[in-house]
Amino acid sequence: MNTWDAVETAERLRAREVSRREVIDAAIARAEARGSLGAIVTETFARARSRCDGATGPLAGVPTFIKDLVHVEGVGIGWGTRAVRGVVSTRSDPAVRVIESLGLVCLGKSATPELGMTATTEPLERAPCRNPWDQTRSSGGSSGGAAALVASGVVPIAHASDGGGSIRIPASSTGLVGLKPTRGRLDMEGSQLLPVNVAVHGVLTRTVRDTIAFWSAIDASTRPARPIGAVPSAPRTRLLIAAYVDSPLGRPVAPDVHRAVHDAARACEALGHHVELVPCPFPARVVEDFVRYWALLAWLQHRLGRVLVHSSFDSDRLEPWTRGLSRWCEREPRPMAAATRRLRHLTREHAEVMARYDVLLSPVIAHPPPLLGHFATDAPFELALERILDHCPFTGIANAAGNPALSLPLGRTVAGVPIGVQLAGRAHEESTLLALALELERAHPWPTIAPGWT
């Protein structure tokens, strides 16, 4: 069962080839056998067994995990931080209610770094989350636990969220499909109140069709004004794709990443699409502004944690990385405010770029997944910041602009570790990205489970 994707699992359940309890019990057994990955924060196995037969919806009976940044009624929540202890959610987040309405059965909460604020899942309060492809390496962040659970075959689909790359970075690191949707499609609760709404919900999957099935079900459940709609098996017309590898910050990009993007560009050309190799179309200022805005978000949680997180929030127990971001914001309030103002105009600037192209093809991250400890949150702040800027200059642009972006596992390092490539599109045009992804998946299939876990 661990090789079935969510669509196949749901189909076999509907055909009564297997019972829901058998599917859930098998997933629980896999979860227990993969404890060394450090991907599960809280298990809700008894709850899943008691609820699976009553689940309704297009994905009824398919097991999943919910990221430990959001509320699931009656289940503990820790936000990946030492700043709170012993909190049990009294309600479910709106997005969780939508996800469970699709019939997905929650087996527990997946690991996340403190408050989702970094690109690895190594919170100081617990063991690190390990990459199933190489357990000495990071599974990415902040949806690193979700990625490890899907890539190791525990579940076929897992909830994730993305405020600066937190779906796409783990997808790239662990060989998965990860779509950050258009702003407004399934936003994080309260994100609409922020100066720039950057945070959205999504899922990590092993196949493109699972991502399509999830968002098709979300469309049917939430009835958005601009649904994704039916996704064709290939783009209806040949696309004009701009491919770039240069970091917006002018920093080095690893040779393996260069090769992955150029191979993906050639794959698109072989499918009949027109690809132009271009310099990075966004100035360094955009990434610098985004990182400053990220510091503002850390400051809000640092100073207003008892309101924004939980009444028991103890800011003195925050990790050095989070406190460092917050203090940077306090030291330089005027640049932070100016950065926020500029980001509010990025949607228009991004649309001007996308008026010339159908898709932007780029790296997801500038380097392969690093060794555990590379992004240590107790490292000196200046060193930690430099490492983040080196590694993650590509993903935050789509969050600030609000457009969709997809990580697709088309590359590998010389050592065989996954490297994703990013496909970014126009707002509300997820169907274009997903149709291209289906076409690339057929032409260049990837392993759906990390070696050694089948």
NORRA-V786154 format. One record per backbone hydrogen bond with DSSP energy under -0.5 kcal/mol. CO is the residue of the C=O (numbers start at 0). NH is the residue of the N-H. E is the energy in kcal/mol with one decimal. If there is no record, write none. Layout:
CO/NH/E
CO/NH/E
This chain:
0/3/-1.5
4/8/-2.5
5/9/-2.6
6/10/-2.3
7/11/-2.7
8/12/-2.1
9/13/-2.4
10/14/-2.1
11/16/-2.3
11/17/-0.8
12/15/-1.1
18/22/-2.0
19/23/-2.8
20/24/-2.9
21/25/-2.2
22/26/-2.0
23/27/-2.4
24/28/-2.3
25/29/-2.0
26/30/-2.5
27/31/-2.5
28/32/-1.7
29/33/-1.0
30/33/-0.6
31/34/-0.8
33/36/-1.8
34/37/-1.5
36/129/-2.8
38/110/-2.5
41/108/-2.8
43/47/-2.4
44/48/-2.5
45/49/-2.1
46/50/-1.4
47/51/-1.8
50/53/-1.0
50/54/-0.6
51/54/-1.1
56/59/-1.6
58/61/-2.1
61/104/-2.7
62/156/-0.6
63/106/-2.9
64/158/-2.3
65/109/-2.1
66/68/-1.1
66/69/-1.6
67/78/-1.1
70/92/-2.3
71/74/-2.3
74/88/-2.4
77/80/-2.1
78/114/-3.2
80/83/-0.5
82/313/-2.2
86/76/-2.3
88/73/-3.2
92/96/-2.2
93/97/-2.0
94/98/-2.7
95/99/-2.9
96/100/-1.5
97/101/-0.7
98/101/-1.1
98/103/-0.9
99/102/-1.5
101/58/-2.8
102/60/-2.1
103/105/-0.6
104/63/-2.5
106/43/-2.9
107/65/-2.4
108/40/-2.7
108/41/-1.1
109/67/-2.1
110/144/-1.8
110/145/-0.5
112/115/-2.2
113/116/-2.1
118/140/-0.6
119/121/-0.6
120/128/-2.8
122/125/-1.4
128/138/-0.7
130/133/-1.2
133/130/-0.6
133/136/-2.5
135/371/-2.7
136/130/-2.1
142/146/-2.0
143/147/-2.2
144/148/-2.0
145/149/-2.0
146/150/-2.9
147/151/-1.6
148/153/-1.9
148/154/-1.2
149/152/-1.3
150/449/-2.8
155/205/-0.7
157/203/-2.3
159/201/-2.4
161/199/-1.8
164/168/-3.5
165/142/-1.3
166/170/-1.7
167/171/-2.6
168/172/-2.1
169/173/-1.6
170/174/-0.9
170/175/-2.4
176/204/-2.1
177/179/-0.6
177/406/-2.6
178/180/-0.7
179/404/-2.1
181/184/-2.1
185/200/-3.3
187/190/-2.0
189/192/-1.6
190/193/-1.4
195/197/-0.9
198/187/-2.0
199/161/-2.8
201/159/-2.4
202/178/-0.7
203/157/-1.7
204/176/-2.9
206/210/-1.3
207/211/-2.4
208/212/-2.7
209/213/-2.5
210/214/-2.2
211/215/-2.5
212/216/-2.1
213/217/-2.2
214/218/-2.4
215/219/-2.0
216/220/-1.9
217/221/-3.2
218/222/-2.3
223/226/-0.6
229/231/-0.6
238/240/-0.7
238/273/-2.5
239/357/-2.7
239/358/-1.4
240/242/-0.6
240/275/-2.9
241/360/-3.1
242/277/-2.7
246/249/-2.0
250/246/-0.7
253/256/-0.6
253/257/-2.4
254/258/-2.7
255/259/-2.0
256/260/-2.3
257/261/-2.5
258/262/-2.8
259/263/-2.1
260/264/-2.4
261/265/-2.3
262/266/-2.2
263/267/-2.2
264/268/-2.2
265/269/-2.4
266/270/-1.0
267/272/-2.2
268/271/-1.9
272/274/-0.6
273/240/-3.1
275/242/-3.0
275/277/-0.6
282/285/-1.3
282/286/-0.7
283/287/-2.5
284/288/-2.8
285/289/-2.1
286/290/-2.5
287/291/-1.9
288/292/-2.3
289/293/-2.4
290/294/-1.8
291/295/-1.7
292/296/-2.1
293/297/-2.0
294/298/-2.4
295/299/-2.4
296/300/-1.8
297/301/-2.7
298/302/-3.0
299/303/-2.1
300/304/-0.6
303/306/-1.6
303/307/-3.1
304/308/-2.5
304/309/-1.8
309/312/-2.0
312/314/-0.6
313/316/-1.9
314/317/-1.5
318/322/-2.3
319/323/-2.8
320/324/-2.2
321/325/-2.1
322/326/-2.6
323/327/-2.1
324/328/-2.0
325/329/-2.0
326/330/-2.2
327/331/-1.5
329/332/-0.6
331/335/-1.7
332/336/-2.4
333/337/-2.5
334/338/-2.5
335/339/-2.0
336/340/-2.0
337/341/-2.2
338/342/-2.3
339/343/-1.4
341/344/-1.7
342/345/-1.6
344/347/-0.5
344/348/-1.6
345/349/-3.2
346/350/-2.1
347/351/-1.8
348/352/-1.5
349/353/-2.6
350/354/-1.1
352/355/-1.6
352/356/-0.7
358/241/-2.5
359/423/-2.5
360/243/-2.5
361/421/-3.4
365/253/-2.7
369/137/-2.9
370/373/-2.1
372/375/-1.6
375/378/-1.4
376/320/-1.5
379/383/-2.5
380/384/-2.8
381/385/-2.1
382/386/-2.1
383/387/-1.9
384/388/-2.5
385/389/-2.3
386/390/-1.9
387/391/-3.0
390/365/-2.5
394/397/-0.9
394/398/-0.9
395/399/-2.3
396/400/-2.4
397/401/-2.1
397/402/-0.6
401/182/-2.5
403/424/-2.2
404/179/-3.4
405/407/-0.5
405/422/-2.8
406/177/-1.9
407/409/-2.1
407/420/-2.3
410/418/-2.3
412/415/-1.7
416/412/-2.5
418/410/-2.2
419/363/-0.9
420/407/-2.5
421/361/-2.1
421/423/-0.5
422/405/-2.7
423/359/-2.5
425/428/-2.1
428/431/-0.9
428/432/-1.1
429/433/-2.8
430/434/-2.4
431/435/-2.1
432/436/-2.4
433/437/-2.5
434/438/-2.0
435/439/-2.5
436/440/-2.6
437/441/-2.1
438/442/-1.8
439/443/-2.7
449/452/-1.5
